[in-house]
Amino acid sequence: MEDAVQLAFDFEEFEREDARARLYEWAGAPLHFTTDYYPPAMLDEAFGHWKFLNGDFGSFARSHMWHRSLAHGSVEFAEHRAESFTADLRPERGVEGPGDLLTMLVCEPCDWHSVAGNENAVVEAWHDHAMPGWRDLPVIPQAVRVRSETGLTKVALRWIEQRYPVAMQVPGAPIITERGSGGTRHVPGYSPWGGYDLSATALGRPAAKPARSAVKRPPAEFAPPDEPGRSTTRPGLTLGG
């Protein structure tokens, strides 16, 4: 058994050495950090090849390459699809390095991508790209409880159905929710249609206050002075004594 394991290890190491010697033949995405556009499948293949050559341990930080974001699935809206990647450019402690933790969203059908050091920024950029006008969607106020342990509440669904445009009640469409000061992340997959739950706090958009009537009605016991046929005195009172 040990001989079989050793043989498999030796064979894999031989393949690895051969691949290193033939790196000049690599025709995929770069085996290092890049800001150029590449389809998601090519980015996956390149990162997988880097790990085959160099080992999986610490591969995010050592490679500085784009890899799938751990807490972010893909989101589709009409012909657009946002796929999220992360690149760790942070240096090791005490060592100079190239930068920060970056996020990239790729919309493969359009050969579009956006890179930023702030996840919210690329999420907003993709919405600008895929669905112009989303910034005008109503903000769901905190008074409306959006989610429960089992998902979206009936109250929230009714609020959204009554106020959101029909064209934005389709798969992949977002909602915008009022949050506390700490609720600033745009969360994928949390809208009723599998789109983003976008933070109004991050967007700087407070929820609209309920409208109040500016007209003051007269007390019920008094009639308006210009209305004919109505007494302007309270019951039980007489004029002149």
C-alpha positions as CSV (number, residue, x, y, z in Angstrom):
1,M,0.0,0.0,0.0
2,E,2.8,2.4,0.9
3,D,4.6,1.6,-2.3
4,A,1.4,2.4,-4.3
5,V,1.0,5.8,-2.5
6,Q,4.7,6.6,-3.1
7,L,4.4,5.7,-6.8
8,A,1.4,7.9,-7.2
9,F,3.3,10.8,-5.5
10,D,6.4,10.3,-7.7
11,F,4.3,10.2,-10.8
12,E,2.5,13.4,-9.9
13,E,5.7,15.1,-9.1
14,F,7.1,14.0,-12.5
15,E,4.1,15.6,-14.2
16,R,4.6,18.7,-12.2
17,E,8.2,19.0,-13.1
18,D,7.3,18.5,-16.8
19,A,4.6,21.2,-16.6
20,R,7.1,23.6,-15.1
21,A,9.6,22.9,-17.8
22,R,6.9,23.6,-20.5
23,L,5.5,26.8,-19.0
24,Y,6.3,28.6,-22.3
25,E,3.5,26.6,-23.9
26,W,0.9,27.9,-21.5
27,A,-1.8,29.7,-23.5
28,G,-4.4,30.4,-20.9
29,A,-5.0,33.4,-18.5
30,P,-1.8,34.6,-16.9
31,L,-0.4,32.6,-13.9
32,H,-0.2,35.9,-11.9
33,F,-2.3,38.9,-11.1
34,T,-3.8,40.8,-14.0
35,T,-6.4,43.4,-14.5
36,D,-7.2,42.3,-18.1
37,Y,-10.5,40.7,-19.0
38,Y,-10.6,36.9,-19.2
39,P,-13.7,34.6,-19.1
40,P,-14.4,33.0,-15.8
41,A,-13.5,29.5,-17.1
42,M,-10.1,30.7,-18.1
43,L,-9.5,32.3,-14.7
44,D,-10.5,29.0,-13.0
45,E,-8.2,27.0,-15.2
46,A,-5.3,29.3,-14.7
47,F,-5.6,29.3,-10.9
48,G,-6.0,25.5,-10.9
49,H,-2.8,25.2,-13.0
50,W,-0.9,27.5,-10.6
51,K,-1.9,25.3,-7.7
52,F,-0.9,22.1,-9.6
53,L,2.6,23.7,-10.1
54,N,3.1,25.2,-6.7
55,G,0.8,23.4,-4.2
56,D,-2.6,24.4,-2.8
57,F,-1.5,25.6,0.7
58,G,-1.6,29.4,0.9
59,S,-2.4,29.6,-2.8
60,F,-4.6,32.7,-2.5
61,A,-1.9,34.9,-0.9
62,R,1.1,33.3,-2.7
63,S,-0.3,33.5,-6.2
64,H,-2.0,36.9,-6.0
65,M,-4.3,35.4,-8.7
66,W,-8.0,35.7,-9.2
67,H,-10.0,33.0,-7.5
68,R,-13.7,32.5,-6.8
69,S,-15.1,34.6,-4.0
70,L,-15.9,32.4,-1.1
71,A,-19.1,34.1,0.0
72,H,-20.5,35.2,-3.4
73,G,-22.3,33.1,-6.0
74,S,-23.2,34.2,-9.5
75,V,-26.2,36.4,-10.2
76,E,-28.1,36.5,-13.6
77,F,-30.3,39.3,-14.9
78,A,-31.7,39.0,-18.5
79,E,-28.6,38.3,-20.7
80,H,-26.2,39.4,-18.0
81,R,-24.4,37.2,-15.5
82,A,-22.2,38.5,-12.7
83,E,-19.5,36.1,-11.5
84,S,-17.3,37.2,-8.5
85,F,-13.6,36.8,-8.0
86,T,-11.1,37.9,-5.4
87,A,-7.4,38.5,-5.6
88,D,-5.3,38.8,-2.4
89,L,-2.5,41.3,-3.0
90,R,-1.8,41.9,0.7
91,P,1.8,41.4,1.7
92,E,3.0,39.0,4.3
93,R,3.7,40.6,7.7
94,G,6.9,42.6,7.6
95,V,7.2,42.3,3.8
96,E,6.4,44.9,1.2
97,G,3.7,43.8,-1.2
98,P,1.6,45.1,-4.1
99,G,-1.6,46.2,-2.3
100,D,-4.9,45.1,-1.0
101,L,-7.7,42.5,-1.2
102,L,-9.5,43.2,-4.5
103,T,-12.8,42.1,-5.9
104,M,-13.8,41.7,-9.6
105,L,-17.1,41.0,-11.2
106,V,-17.1,39.5,-14.6
107,C,-20.1,39.6,-17.0
108,E,-19.0,37.0,-19.5
109,P,-21.8,37.5,-22.1
110,C,-20.6,41.1,-22.5
111,D,-16.8,40.7,-22.1
112,W,-17.3,43.2,-19.3
113,H,-15.5,43.3,-15.9
114,S,-14.9,45.7,-13.1
115,V,-12.1,45.7,-10.5
116,A,-12.0,47.6,-7.1
117,G,-10.8,47.3,-3.6
118,N,-14.4,47.6,-2.4
119,E,-16.8,44.8,-3.1
120,N,-19.8,47.2,-3.1
121,A,-18.2,49.3,-5.8
122,V,-18.0,46.5,-8.3
123,V,-21.5,45.3,-7.5
124,E,-22.9,48.8,-8.1
125,A,-20.9,49.0,-11.4
126,W,-22.4,45.8,-12.6
127,H,-25.9,47.0,-11.8
128,D,-25.2,50.2,-13.8
129,H,-24.0,48.0,-16.6
130,A,-26.8,45.4,-16.6
131,M,-29.9,47.4,-15.5
132,P,-29.7,51.2,-15.8
133,G,-32.3,52.9,-13.6
134,W,-31.9,50.5,-10.7
135,R,-30.8,53.4,-8.5
136,D,-34.3,54.9,-8.6
137,L,-35.9,51.8,-7.0
138,P,-37.8,52.5,-3.8
139,V,-35.9,51.9,-0.5
140,I,-37.7,49.4,1.7
141,P,-37.8,51.0,5.2
142,Q,-36.5,49.4,8.3
143,A,-40.1,49.4,9.7
144,V,-40.8,46.7,7.1
145,R,-39.3,43.4,8.3
146,V,-37.8,42.0,5.2
147,R,-36.6,38.5,6.3
148,S,-37.5,35.9,8.8
149,E,-35.8,32.5,9.5
150,T,-37.6,31.0,6.6
151,G,-37.0,33.7,4.0
152,L,-38.7,36.9,2.9
153,T,-41.7,37.9,4.9
154,K,-45.2,38.3,3.4
155,V,-45.3,41.9,4.5
156,A,-42.1,42.6,2.6
157,L,-43.3,40.8,-0.5
158,R,-46.5,42.7,-0.5
159,W,-44.6,46.0,0.0
160,I,-42.3,45.2,-3.0
161,E,-45.1,44.0,-5.3
162,Q,-47.0,47.2,-4.7
163,R,-44.1,49.6,-5.3
164,Y,-41.5,48.1,-7.5
165,P,-41.8,48.3,-11.3
166,V,-43.0,45.1,-13.0
167,A,-39.9,45.1,-15.1
168,M,-37.8,44.9,-11.9
169,Q,-39.7,42.0,-10.4
170,V,-37.9,39.4,-12.6
171,P,-35.1,36.9,-11.9
172,G,-31.9,38.6,-10.9
173,A,-33.5,41.9,-10.0
174,P,-32.4,43.6,-6.8
175,I,-34.1,45.2,-3.9
176,I,-32.8,48.2,-1.8
177,T,-33.2,48.0,1.9
178,E,-32.7,50.6,4.7
179,R,-30.1,49.3,7.2
180,G,-28.4,50.3,10.4
181,S,-25.0,52.0,10.3
182,G,-23.3,48.6,10.3
183,G,-25.4,47.0,7.5
184,T,-23.4,48.3,4.5
185,R,-22.8,45.1,2.4
186,H,-24.7,44.4,-0.8
187,V,-25.7,40.8,-0.3
188,P,-26.2,38.5,-3.4
189,G,-29.1,36.1,-3.6
190,Y,-31.3,38.0,-1.0
191,S,-33.9,39.6,-3.2
192,P,-37.1,37.7,-3.9
193,W,-35.8,36.9,-7.4
194,G,-32.3,35.8,-6.4
195,G,-30.7,39.2,-7.1
196,Y,-28.9,41.5,-4.6
197,D,-30.2,43.0,-1.4
198,L,-28.5,46.4,-1.8
199,S,-27.8,48.5,1.2
200,A,-29.4,51.9,1.2
201,T,-26.9,52.9,3.8
202,A,-24.0,52.2,1.5
203,L,-25.8,54.1,-1.3
204,G,-26.5,57.1,0.9
205,R,-30.2,56.8,0.2
206,P,-32.5,57.1,3.2
207,A,-36.0,55.6,3.0
208,A,-38.8,58.0,2.1
209,K,-40.8,59.2,5.0
210,P,-44.6,58.4,4.9
211,A,-46.5,61.3,3.4
212,R,-48.7,63.3,5.8
213,S,-51.7,65.4,4.8
214,A,-51.1,69.2,5.0
215,V,-54.8,69.9,5.2
216,K,-56.2,70.4,8.7
217,R,-59.9,69.5,8.9
218,P,-62.2,71.6,11.2
219,P,-63.5,69.9,14.4
220,A,-66.5,67.7,13.7
221,E,-68.9,69.8,15.7
222,F,-68.3,72.9,13.6
223,A,-69.4,73.4,10.0
224,P,-67.2,75.4,7.6
225,P,-68.5,79.0,7.7
226,D,-69.2,79.2,3.9
227,E,-71.3,76.0,3.9
228,P,-75.0,76.9,3.6
229,G,-77.7,75.3,5.8
230,R,-75.4,74.4,8.6
231,S,-75.4,75.9,12.1
232,T,-72.1,77.4,13.3
233,T,-73.1,77.0,17.0
234,R,-72.6,74.1,19.3
235,P,-75.6,72.1,20.3
236,G,-77.2,73.5,23.5
237,L,-75.9,77.0,23.0
238,T,-78.0,80.1,21.9
239,L,-76.9,83.5,20.8
240,G,-77.7,86.6,22.7
241,G,-78.5,85.3,26.0
